Amino acid sequence: MAHSIPSALITDQGQRVLLRLLGRFYELSQEDLRTVLGLPLGPPGLGITIDHDRLRFEFAADDQTKEISAGQLQRRLARHLTSRT
């Protein structure tokens, strides 16, 4: 089964992020995204670059950057979401 290419949309002036990873959709706050990526909390402002199955998150306001594969991010999101319930 072929997987779709990852996509992302940043809304609410950098406060919310919508992600499509391996055919699944996720909506989370920037704070939750930073937690999933293992980054400290910080001010809003986010850029996302997607190259094949790699996502690069750049938080310019505090000079934080993280690159991760779509599969790795999906696994982290699944763990994060199950730990919240």
N, C-alpha and C positions, 0 to 999 in steps of 0.2 A: 504494500500500500504506500503510495507516494505521499509525502508530507508537504504541506504548504510552506511557502517561504515566510519567515517571521515578519511581522509588521508591528509598528508602534505608533501611538498617537498621544501627544502631550496636551492636556487641557487645563483649564482653570488657572492660567498663568503659572504653569509649572507645578501645580499642586496635585494633579491626578494624572495617572498613566494608564493607557489601555494597551494591552499587549495581545498579539496572536502568536502562539508558539505551538508548533507541531499540531495545528488544527484546533487548538483549544484557546479560549478567550479568557483574559484576566483583566480585572480592573482593580487598581490599588492606588493608595496615596503615595506621594513621593517619600514620606517617612517610612512606609512599609517597604517600598522598593529599596531604599538605602539599607534597611535592616536585612532584607533578603540578600543583598549584595555584600553584606559584612562591612558596611561603611557607617561612620558616625552620623548622627542627625545633623542637618545643616539647613541653610537658607534655600528657598525655592530657586529654580533655574536649572534646567536640564536639557542636554542635547543627546540624541540617540543616533548612532550610525549603525546600519545593518549591512553586513557583507556576507552573503550566502547564509550560513547558519550561525554566524558570530554577531553578537550585539556589543557595542561599545557605548557605555553610559558616561557622559561627561557632566559633572556638576561644577560649572564654571565659577560660581560665587565663592566656593571654598576649595577650588582646585583639586577635586577628587575625580578620579577616573577608574573605571572598572570594565574589563572586557571578559565576556563569558559566552559559551555556546548556548544555543536555544535549548538543547537537552538539559544542560546543567541548570540553567535558569528555571526550566519547568520543574525539575526535581526539587529545587530549593523552594519554589513557590508552593508546591504540593506539601512539603514539610511545614512550611510557614502557615499555610491555611489550616492544616490538620491540628497544629499546635494551638491555634486560636479558638478551636471549637471545644 
